[in-house]
Amino acid sequence: MEGPTKSAVSFGEFLRASAERFFRLCGTISEAYDSLPLEQKHKTKKALLKLSQADVETTQFLLKDDQELAEVLSRHEWWVLERDINGSVQRDILRLGKEGTRKEIDEYLCEMFRRDNHTRLERKVEAWLKTPYLAERREIISQCFAAHREGKFYLSVATLMPLLNGLTRRFRREVFGSQPHKTPAGAPRRRKAIEVALLAEYYQSHEPPLWGQPLFAAINSKFYGDYRFGSGSTPTSLNRHGILHGEILDYGTEVNSLKVFLLLDTFQHFCKSVQDRKPREAA
């Protein structure tokens, strides 16, 4: 009995090699997509849903893990860090949401930004200096970052938090001028209102609900929520009013310090993107 011909063997090897290359390419594409931050993935998913005209059931299936992520983070007084959470981080947080505690989620996120001598956080802080308001406060920010890195969290929280108000006040003045800001429902909000809450509302109305709503909820009900002085109760140890009026004593933690840095980073990035769009829209 004759064995396979040379040409047959070569063709078989060609098919096997082609299949291996194809699956390696699929794996590479899958890994590359998994490594993308949630913000970029959401744009891809949105485009696919629009292109395919997917029904409600398909849409819910495609966004199920993202919505679960938002729910887990909101439950533990975080919000969706859309530019920092990739596939691996998302799976870890979802696992901790089912099996772990708030303390474990806090430590996971702190370790992520603490890694390599706080390199990830340092890159964010450096990017802030492209925003004039924050560039003018370079030394304050530098000392806050040094305090955070050295574990002096009472200093970083109390010093950095007022910059949230200053940044959002500058943004409101430059974008809306002297006109009172209006909510999505059209009700006017006066200048005396808290600027950060106003910007959170504006953020919610312009960003995807997946991360717009959790951030607005955290600002409105926790970080800038009502504080009843003398009541002995607080919505969170990171409540702005309780801290800056000297009522809350236990705010100096790594978790709270990181949250203030990330809130400022979220708002800085959003303000810059809105202001960068304005010249293009006017052209």
N, C-alpha and C positions, 0 to 999 in steps of 0.2 A: 504493500500500500504506500502510495506516494505521500510525503509530508507536504505541508503548505508551501506554496511557491514563494519565492523571494518577494515578488510584487505584492502578494496577498499579505505577507507578514508586514511589509512596509506600510501598507494601507491601514492595517489594524493598529500599528504603532502610531500612525498619524492620527487616527480617530481617538485613541486613548490620550495622546498628548494634547489634542485639541480640547477634549473634554476636561482634562486637568487644568488647562489654561483658563477655560471658561469658568470653572468653579472657583479657581483662585481669584479670578477677576470679580466674580460675584461676592466672594468673601471680602475682598479688598473694598469693594463699593459699600458692602454692608458695614464693615468696620469704620469706614470713613463717615458714613451717615450717622452711625451710633455715636461717634465722637463729636458731632456737631452740637452746639448749644441749643437749648429748647427754642430760643428765639428764631434761629434759622430753620429748624425743623418745622416750626409752626407755619412759616411762610410756604414751605414745600407742601405741607398737608393741605393748607388753604387753597393752593393752586390746583392740587389734584382733585379736591372736592368740587371746586368750581368747574374744572374741565370735565369731570365725569358726571356732574350734576347728581351727586350721590343723594340717596334718600336719608331720612332721619336716622334710621337704624344703622346704616353704614357710617354716617358721621359720628354717631355716639360710639361705635366700635373703634373708630380710628382715634378718637380723642379720649377714650376711657382712661388710659393710664395717666394722661396729662391732667385730667380733671381729678383723679384720685390723688395725684401728687399735690395739687393745689389744696385739696381738702385736708390732707395730712399736715402740710406746712401751716395752714391757717389754724388748725386745731392746736398747734404747738407754738403759736404766736410768732410765726415766720410768714413770709410771703414767697411767691415764686421768683427765684433769682434766675430770670430767663436767659441771662448771658453767661451764667456759670454752671448751670445744670445740664450735663450731657446724659447719654444713655446709661452709662455706668453709675453715675451719681443718682440718677432718677431711680434706678433699680434698688440701690442701697437705701434710699430714703423710704421707698415704698415698703421694703422689707422691715425697716425699723418702725415704720408706722403700724405694721401688723404685729411685730414681735417685741419691739423695744419700748422705751419710755421717752418722755420729753428730754430728760437729761442725756440720753444716748444720742438723740437727734441733735441737740445743742452741741455736744462734744464732737460729733461727726462733722458738722459744719465749721466749728471753730478749728478743728484740726486741718480741714481742707484749706482754710485761709492762713493757718499758722505754718503750714508746711514750707520747707526750704526758706526758713527765716522770713516768713510773711511775704514771699515774692509776689504771689497773686494779688494780695491787698496793696502792696507797694506799687504795682503797675497801675492799679486803679487810681491811687492817690496822685501819681505822676500825670495821669490823663486829666485830672481835675484842673491842672494849671493852664489848660487851654481855654478855660472859662474865666473871663476877666474878673468877676467878683471873687472867685477863689484864688486866682493868681495874686490878687492884691493882699491876700491873707496867707501867703505862702508860709511865713514863719509860724503862724498859729497852727496851720495844718501839719507842718513838719514836727512841731513839738507834740501835737496830739498823736501823730503816728509813732513817734519815739516813746511816748508814754504807754501807748497800747502794746508796743513790742516789749517793753520792760515790765508789763503787768501792772501799771499804775492806772487802773481802769476808772477810778473816780475822777481823775484828771481828764482823761480822754473823753468821757461821756459828757461831763458838765461843760467842758470847753468847746467841744465840737457841736453840741446840740444847737446853740444859738445860730450857728452858720446855716442850719436848715431854714430858719426863719429869714435870715438875711438873703440867702440865695433865691428863695421863692418870692420874696418881696421885690428884689431887683428884676426877676423874670416877669412878674405881674406888671410892674411899671413899664418895662420895655415892650411887652407884648400887647397889653391892654390899655396902657396909658392911664389917664385919670378916670376912665369909665369904670363903674362898678362891674365886677365880674358876674356873669350869669351862670347858673347851674344848667345842666342839660335840660331840666324841665322849664327853664326860662325865668325862674325866680331870682331877682337880684341879690347878690351878697355884697355887703358893704366893705370898705377898705379896712374897717376896724376888726373884721373877722380874722381869724388865724390864717396866715398866709399858707402854711404847710397843708392845712386841711383843704384849702381852696385848690392848691396845686394837685393834691391827691384826687380831688373830684375831677379836675380837668384831665389828669392822667387817665383816670378810669374811663372817661368818655372818648379818649383818643387811642387807647391801647387795646389789644385783644382782651376780652373778658377773662380769659384764662389767668392772666396776671394783673390786669387792671382792677378787678373786683377784690381779690385778696389784699392787695396793698391798700386800697381805699378803706376796706374794713378794718385793717390793722391800725391805720392812722386814726380813723374816726372813732373807733370804739376802745382802743387800747392806748397807743402812744400819745395821742392828742385828745383822748376822750375826757369827758367830764370828771373833775376831781373835787370831791367834797372835803374841803379843809376841815380838820378836826374830827372827822368821822372815824379815822383809824383804818379805813378800807381804801383800796386803790385798785383800779382795773389791771394794773401791771406795775412791776418795779421800774419800768422804763417810761412811766408817764411823765411827759414834759413839764406839766404844771407842778406836779408833786416834787420833782427834782429841783427845778429852778426856783421854786419858792421855799426850798429848804425843809420840806415835809417828809420826803422819802429818804431813808438812810441806807438802804441795802442795794443801791443801783450799781455799785462799782464792781461789776463782774465782766469777765471776758465776753460772755454772750451779749450783754447789753452794749458793750463798747463796739463789738463787731456789728451789731444791728444798726447803731448810729452811723458807722462808716458806710454800711451798705445802703442805708436810706439816703444818705447824702450822695452816694454814687448813683443810685437809681434816678434821683431827681436831677443830678448834674447831667447825666447822659440824656435824659428826656428833654430838659430845657435846651440843651445844645442842639439836639435833633430838630426840635420845633423851630429854633431860631435859624438853623441852617436851611430849613425848608422855605422860610419866608421869602428870601430873595428869589428863589427858583419859582415860587408860586406867583410872585409879582411880575416876573419877566414875561 
